[in-house]
Amino acid sequence: MDQLNKELLKILPKERVKTRLIDRYAYASDASHFYLLPIAVVQPVSIDEIKKLFELSHREKIHITFRAGGTSLSGQGVTDGILVDLSNYWRKII
């Protein structure tokens, strides 16, 4: 976990990387009955950051899941990998 945190901090500032247990628990469920604890929650603000997250995911063989509103009734917004939270910085389609 420490190594993953260091790698994530190379991509994103610390205020947009959540690895504390309490923060991860906050994202462990959505509107469904599924419950998975992510190993990290990140909040990218650019396409470049997302590209680097995909590169890290591929290199380290850690799956990533994107979450926008967290309203899925089928568990698509929960993961035991890296959760990419788009709810704060991705409000409009360009």
JOSUL-V636987 format. One record per residue. PHI is phi in radians with two decimals (NA if undefined). OMEGA is omega in whole degrees, -180 to 180 (* if undefined). NEAR is the number of other C-alpha atoms within 10 Angstrom. Layout:
BEGIN
phi->PHI omega->OMEGA near->NEAR
phi->PHI omega->OMEGA near->NEAR
END
This chain:
BEGIN
phi->NA omega->-180 near->9
phi->-1.08 omega->180 near->8
phi->-1.16 omega->178 near->8
phi->-1.09 omega->178 near->16
phi->-1.02 omega->178 near->15
phi->-1.07 omega->179 near->11
phi->-1.15 omega->179 near->13
phi->-1.14 omega->180 near->23
phi->-1.26 omega->172 near->15
phi->-1.33 omega->-177 near->11
phi->-1.73 omega->-173 near->19
phi->-2.22 omega->174 near->18
phi->-1.22 omega->-173 near->12
phi->-1.03 omega->-180 near->14
phi->-1.25 omega->178 near->9
phi->-2.01 omega->174 near->16
phi->-2.19 omega->-177 near->19
phi->-2.02 omega->179 near->20
phi->-2.20 omega->177 near->21
phi->-1.17 omega->-177 near->11
phi->-0.97 omega->-178 near->12
phi->-1.10 omega->178 near->9
phi->-1.22 omega->180 near->15
phi->-1.16 omega->177 near->20
phi->-1.09 omega->180 near->15
phi->-1.09 omega->-179 near->12
phi->-1.86 omega->-174 near->22
phi->-1.33 omega->179 near->19
phi->-2.46 omega->173 near->22
phi->-2.20 omega->-179 near->21
phi->-1.33 omega->178 near->15
phi->-1.54 omega->177 near->15
phi->-1.64 omega->180 near->10
phi->-1.38 omega->-177 near->16
phi->-2.47 omega->177 near->16
phi->-2.31 omega->-179 near->17
phi->-1.59 omega->179 near->20
phi->-1.20 omega->177 near->25
phi->-1.37 omega->176 near->21
phi->-2.85 omega->174 near->24
phi->-2.14 omega->-179 near->27
phi->-2.18 omega->-179 near->24
phi->-2.26 omega->-180 near->23
phi->-1.28 omega->178 near->23
phi->-2.10 omega->-177 near->15
phi->-2.49 omega->176 near->10
phi->-1.08 omega->180 near->9
phi->-1.06 omega->178 near->11
phi->-1.12 omega->178 near->15
phi->-1.13 omega->177 near->17
phi->-1.01 omega->180 near->13
phi->-1.17 omega->176 near->16
phi->-1.15 omega->176 near->21
phi->-1.10 omega->179 near->16
phi->-1.09 omega->178 near->12
phi->-1.09 omega->180 near->18
phi->-1.02 omega->180 near->15
phi->-1.15 omega->-178 near->12
phi->-1.10 omega->-176 near->9
phi->-1.62 omega->-179 near->10
phi->1.00 omega->177 near->11
phi->-2.02 omega->-180 near->14
phi->-1.34 omega->177 near->14
phi->-2.14 omega->180 near->21
phi->-2.26 omega->179 near->16
phi->-1.65 omega->180 near->19
phi->-2.37 omega->179 near->20
phi->-1.86 omega->-177 near->15
phi->-1.80 omega->-178 near->13
phi->1.28 omega->-177 near->19
phi->-1.79 omega->-179 near->14
phi->-1.05 omega->176 near->17
phi->-1.71 omega->-177 near->12
phi->-2.12 omega->175 near->12
phi->1.49 omega->-179 near->17
phi->-1.19 omega->-176 near->17
phi->-1.70 omega->178 near->26
phi->-2.17 omega->-177 near->27
phi->-2.79 omega->170 near->25
phi->-1.80 omega->175 near->17
phi->-1.80 omega->178 near->18
phi->-1.60 omega->178 near->23
phi->-1.72 omega->179 near->25
phi->-1.73 omega->-177 near->23
phi->-1.55 omega->-179 near->22
phi->-1.76 omega->-170 near->17
phi->-1.15 omega->-175 near->13
phi->-1.62 omega->-169 near->11
phi->-2.04 omega->-177 near->12
phi->-2.16 omega->-174 near->14
phi->-1.66 omega->-178 near->9
phi->-2.37 omega->178 near->5
phi->-1.62 omega->-179 near->4
phi->-1.86 omega->* near->4
END
